[in-house]
Amino acid sequence: MFQEFTLFYHPELELTVSKSQEKEIVMMGMMYDWVTPAQTNQQLLDKLAHTLSFEDFLTGLSRYAGQYVILYRDDSHFVILHDVCGQSEIYYDASFSTFGSQPKLMGEVMDQEPHHDREALEFYASREFLSRKNFVGDTTHVGNIKHLLPNHYIDVNQKKVVRYFPTVPIKRLSAKEVAPKACKMLKGYIKAVALREKIAMAVTAGYDSRVLFLASLDEECRYFVCQHKNMSAKHHDITIPQRLTKMYGKAFEVIPDKELNEDIYESIDFPRTIPQSGKYFDGYIYFTGNSSEIARNVYGYHDKLTPEDLAFFGGYNGSRFVAGIYRQWLENAALFQTNGYDILDMFFWEQRVGTRIAKEKTMMNAIGKDYFSPYCSRDLFVLLLSTPRKDRDYNVNKLYYSILLELSPNALKLPINPCFKLDLIRLTTKLKLYNLYRDLGLKFRFLKF
């Protein structure tokens, strides 16, 4: 029991409880500290239980990486929140009386109501939604069930959702200033996980996995790549990691696709697609770098964004329902800008990582595959986002170049994602033509994101 609520959780989910005179904290999931990687969930949570205030608790929590749901209670607060990327999903009903990890589980203990708004009904019955099954904003396909986005918590007593980030202006730093600390943090988080679990990592030709590979060299890790059906043995995502891992004397496996017969293909709680090699390493935690794209300027440079523009970026071009959701979200624009955060970086963080990528992670858990991103730390994201946006371009990234240079200059001898399309993008970026192309693509709606 937690106040008047009953807590149900999966027996394989790690539960940690810490109490002090003033507060009680319950955590479901995992938490890691880059400074003291040997510390356990219990030790880290005990530190947080002895913070002086709820605001101090949130500040302390920012230092840790993890995937978790936390229940926090003191004399004046009863709060439910999750990790910085919302990878441990939280759903809640409109009356704030039921909370869960999936809408269908909540349906076991509450009545689910359909949407009454015509645009919502049309959207959740549309081919565009059913082909992706990705929720939009805080909405779901169930009228009275909402989805908690990153950077928000649920105030149970007040029956409302509260945004708690950003509140402090970001301090501007250069890529060269950021790189050394970012490397230390990633190495520390990876070590913290490796001290508790066996780890495995897919290595491709891209930025994210190369950074994680180099940051993990001191740990025992299985490195691999999935060879999908459209990939030949000469594909750059196979040949580049083969050369990279050989350069550092690490074993590397190429794993062909294999079919999975899973009922979750038809579940609306999950996206339709699923990686085919999903059950290859039993008992391992898989590192992924997908959330790091928060700091990689995915959507480019655009001014005077409209809700319809964001609907286009989100893959639902022309949907009035989606544009309406993003119109409400854009009310945060002044807050973001006042604190030095770009709207499109925050859009990717909250409306893509916190929705689509979070749902993919939940889906992986459903087939027994644990995914974790060592980037999933608020302090790390704030550090990365402190660099100028022009240095965090998706394809020509000076920040990640500086991080790779700090980790191992030899790794820069191998190209990043070498293929004609990306070579052309990099060339037009240097000629300052690519963003013009993207502006036109946004205006005339011919790009895909």
Secondary structure as UniProt FT lines:
FT   TURN            3..4
FT   TURN            11..12
FT   STRAND          15..19
FT   STRAND          24..32
FT   TURN            37..38
FT   HELIX           41..49
FT   HELIX           54..61
FT   TURN            62..63
FT   STRAND          65..73
FT   STRAND          78..82
FT   TURN            84..85
FT   STRAND          91..93
FT   TURN            94..95
FT   STRAND          99..100
FT   HELIX           103..106
FT   TURN            107..109
FT   HELIX           118..124
FT   HELIX           127..132
FT   TURN            137..138
FT   TURN            143..144
FT   STRAND          145..147
FT   TURN            150..151
FT   STRAND          152..155
FT   TURN            156..159
FT   STRAND          160..163
FT   HELIX           175..194
FT   TURN            195..196
FT   STRAND          198..202
FT   HELIX           207..215
FT   TURN            216..218
FT   STRAND          221..227
FT   TURN            229..230
FT   TURN            233..234
FT   HELIX           236..247
FT   TURN            248..249
FT   STRAND          252..256
FT   HELIX           263..266
FT   TURN            268..269
FT   TURN            276..279
FT   TURN            282..283
FT   STRAND          284..287
FT   HELIX           290..295
FT   TURN            296..299
FT   HELIX           307..313
FT   TURN            314..315
FT   TURN            317..318
FT   HELIX           320..329
FT   HELIX           330..332
FT   HELIX           333..338
FT   TURN            339..340
FT   HELIX           343..348
FT   HELIX           349..357
FT   HELIX           358..366
FT   TURN            367..368
FT   STRAND          370..372
FT   TURN            374..375
FT   HELIX           378..385
FT   HELIX           389..392
FT   HELIX           398..407
FT   HELIX           409..413
FT   HELIX           420..430
FT   TURN            431..432
FT   HELIX           434..444
//
